[in-house]
Structures are given as C-alpha cells and as structure tokens.
C-alpha cells in the first residue's frame, strides 16, 4: 500500500531486476518511477484486481494490503508498462540541477 502514496515531487521509486546468477549475459535493470506515477498506477491496478472475480468466481478481499507491480515483459492489469522507465536516471538528474 505504500506504493499508492504520493510522497512528493522529489521521491522516486527505483525497482531493480536482478539477473539469475548463471545468466552472465544479463545485467541489473533499474526502473526509475516518480511517486505520482507509481501511486496512480498501483492504485488503478489494485482497483481493477479487486473488482475482478477470482479464478473460482469468488469476490476478492477488498481489505488486501498487498500491492504488486509487473516487471517487463508483463504489464499491470490497467495496461501500465514500466519498460519506458528502464535506466531513466534523467528523472532524478533533472531534480538535482
């Protein structure tokens, strides 16, 4: 639920994709996302999940406090794709100027 909160213009989420130890061709992947964009998309995705019946048609638990963000190549339920944020350190660099 912390990801839904908007912490201000100077707060950024940095999600890290860690490669498998045996995959020497992969590197760490960093997704830099503003608090505002993260909060909006996590909230939208959770609301869609909560409104959608479960695999057996059951009503979802609206009190669930767990939130998730899909890493590429997956997209969140609302269609949000964080791929454009890969290594987008410019967001933070611009704030430091």
BELPEVEN-V328440 format. One record per residue. N is the residue number from 1. RES is the residue in one small letter. OMEGA is omega in whole degrees, 0 to 359 (none if undefined). Layout:
# BELPEVEN-V328440
N|RES|OMEGA  N|RES|OMEGA
This chain:
# BELPEVEN-V328440
1|x|179  2|x|181  3|x|178  4|x|183  5|x|176  6|x|186  7|x|179  8|x|185  9|x|183  10|x|179  11|x|179  12|x|172  13|x|175  14|x|178  15|x|184  16|x|173  17|x|183  18|x|182  19|x|175  20|x|182  21|x|183  22|x|180  23|x|184  24|x|182  25|x|182  26|x|175  27|x|175  28|x|178  29|x|181  30|x|178  31|x|184  32|x|189  33|x|179  34|x|178  35|x|181  36|x|181  37|x|179  38|x|182  39|x|181  40|x|185  41|x|177  42|x|179  43|x|179  44|x|182  45|x|178  46|x|179  47|x|176  48|x|179  49|x|183  50|x|180  51|x|183  52|x|177  53|x|178  54|x|183  55|x|181  56|x|178  57|x|183  58|x|175  59|x|180  60|x|179  61|x|181  62|x|181  63|x|181  64|x|182  65|x|181  66|x|176  67|x|181  68|x|175  69|x|180  70|x|176  71|x|180  72|x|15  73|x|180  74|x|175  75|x|177  76|x|182  77|x|181  78|x|178  79|x|181  80|x|179  81|x|183  82|x|180  83|x|181  84|x|181  85|x|180  86|x|179  87|x|181  88|x|181  89|x|181  90|x|178  91|x|180  92|x|180  93|x|180  94|x|179  95|x|182  96|x|182  97|x|none
